[in-house]
Amino acid sequence: MYAQMVKSEATNDDPEKLAAFQARIDAGEKIEPKDWMPEGYRKTLVRQIGQHAHSEIVGQLPEGNWITRAPTLERKAILLAKVQDEAGHGLYLYCAAETLGVSRDDLTEALLSGKMKYSSIFNYPTLTWADMGAVGWLVDGAAIMNQVPLQRTSFGPYARAMVRICKEESFHQRQGYDIMMKMAFGTPAQKAMAQDALNRFWYPSLMMFGPSDKDSVHSAQSMAWRIKMNTNDELRQKFVDQTVPQAEYLGLTIPDPAVVWNAEKGGYDYSEPDWTEFFEVIKGNGPCNAERIAARQKAWDDGAWVRDGLMAHARKRAGAQVAAE
Ligand code: BYC
């Protein structure tokens, strides 16, 4: 079903309807689920919102790894709340995708069969407690940079989901930075752990924004439809500019000697991530891809009896209602 929805190319959109639709987008109007929309617009949204939902759900795994080993009860409670928030984000986003006529089951099956992607970042392991700081600071920081503009995206249910998600992501980023401060201003061993986490998460965080603009296949059309508000490179640059002073405050070094202020462009220069590595990771060959999908497959299989029970109950109730009428 998902493949059918996303692969079939839109060939016969009425040109008049298309022009009227584009005029609504250009006027900054929100598109709602029952409004007419081009098939390509709907497919792009299903792809992007679905990938985003999967990222929130899979994103629980690297952090869930540390819940039982958090250093204090307070840190454990905070991390637990953050991971639960990510589950909530996934659910708002699946709901937004469902308004486009695709079911949550279809999306999940597409994730498990490898037809749909989730963010590359979650295919890297979280090896130490400092990684919880780096994930909150850098990964949630990159997510906010991408998602704040999406509050103004043209599709109403997606834009509205983003408002709440962004509020929660800001808290997540602050808690990550708080862990980094504790570690960076702690003992030399703690500071070394913080630096090591920054070293490992820097380039994968830059990759979260997607390939460089020259290799981004969807950006031009998605920006014309206001599904995306900025190019990948624009957001990556803003992220670097925001993060470098934060690293300086922590007394940590960005693992890229090319990071220097460029007064002419009004931003920091930086080295591109290894794009070969990025494309390998999104093809399924990253360090943790197999482990992440296996964990989601197990959760899906373990939950089958709950879904079956609920469906049987719903069918029984529907049958009883028909009999009563
Ligand atoms: N990872 O033409 P492009 C979070 C794919 S989670 C994997 O530039 P587009 C959080 C792309 O899908 C953050 N794949 O694509 C959760 C396309 O392949 P397909 C998730 C990537 O869509 C828990 C191909 O590369 N955020 O916040 O215009 C804890 C070409 O790329 C990635 C979102 O999903 C990647 N990094 O732009 C903490 C935000 N990058 O689909 C935090 C919404 C690219 O043709 N999504 N690809 O097979 C977006 O803004 C856009 O989809 C992207 C990519 C900027 C990610």
Boltz pocket constraint, residues with backbone or C-beta under 6 A from the ligand:
constraints:
  - pocket:
      binder: B
      contacts: [[A, 47], [A, 48], [A, 51], [A, 52], [A, 53], [A, 55], [A, 56], [A, 57], [A, 59], [A, 60], [A, 86], [A, 115], [A, 117], [A, 118], [A, 119], [A, 120], [A, 121], [A, 135], [A, 139], [A, 140], [A, 143], [A, 146], [A, 207], [A, 208], [A, 209], [A, 210], [A, 211], [A, 215], [A, 216], [A, 217], [A, 218], [A, 219], [A, 222], [A, 228], [A, 232], [A, 282]]
      max_distance: 6.0
